[in-house]
Amino acid sequence: MMSLLFLPRRLYFNYADLDMPQPDYAYYCEYETDAGGVNNYNKNHLKLDYRLDGGSPGTPNHRRVLYNLMRSGEYFKFLDVSLDGFIYEIISPECGNCTWFSSNIKPDFWED
């Protein structure tokens, strides 16, 4: 009697090979305005100017936003602080720590 040996194989491909668009990243992590911008509120990636305290009409209160976010524990990482110490760039776990929504442990099927 003849026995068959089955060797599993993996197929790897690029989206371009299949003429398919690559899906968007699961979270929006880009910031679109400068630190002084009134609309600087992408919750996943912020630049906050500590000098902006909302003291005049139309001026955002970045100091309060920074305080509230750090107090809430929702944001965990500072990316950068400007040389003058006033511009804080902070990022959410989804955009700064890939292990927040996935794993960095190599799966058993991985081939080097």
Secondary structure, DSSP 4 states (H G I P E B T S, - for coil): --------------GGGGT-PPPPPSS-----S-TT-TT---TTEEEEETT-BS-STT--BHHHHHHHHHHHT---EEEEE-TTS-EEEEE-HHHH-GGGTS--SPPTT---
